[in-house]
Amino acid sequence: ALRDDRAGWTAAERAEIANHTDNGSWELIDRNTVPPGRSLVRLIWVYKRKRNGTLKARLCVQGCAQIPGVDYEQTFCATMRATSLRTLASLTAQRGLSMRRWDFVAAHLQGELEPGEVVYCHPPPCYETLGQDGKPRVCRVVKPIYGMAQAGRRWQRSLFPWLISWGFKQSHSDPCVFTCERVIDGTVQALVIGCYVDDLFVLYANDDPK
């Protein structure tokens, strides 16, 4: 399948590398500067042909090789309960609201690692560069990447405070559901957001594109 569209897959890889470059996901360092006792984790390519024919190349950390207590500490990441999603759908139908689903592009890359939290990885396959010692340079990962054990948690720890900063209140029954009231055209209207990993289910009454 990869040989059928080499140019397309190569373009998808380069787009993914560009995302990481723009995001500053890692710093390239010489291998001999990796601290003693730290092992290198592999970066692997994951390919997908979407239903619309779009080619997607995702660069992922081989998280199963990360060492607990060294490469990460906590990994728990809450997800919206199925009952909460059904409740939002029921609320939409009962009150004649609108519901939209928003998907964040490269969501996990938008998170931030904790101070001092660093993962060392082999360079992306086929995108190696040589260091001063003549060996391939390694990646000192300073931001979450897909596949990292703590990536989901770090993304959530960035998303939730951002929603709260915009005036949303976190539900006590489900921490992944947020509500906010806004005055639109002189009428108080409620806005509800349910978070499921990098997907947002948004309920609202005003469907005016303005």
Disulfide bonds with the S-S distance in Angstrom:
none
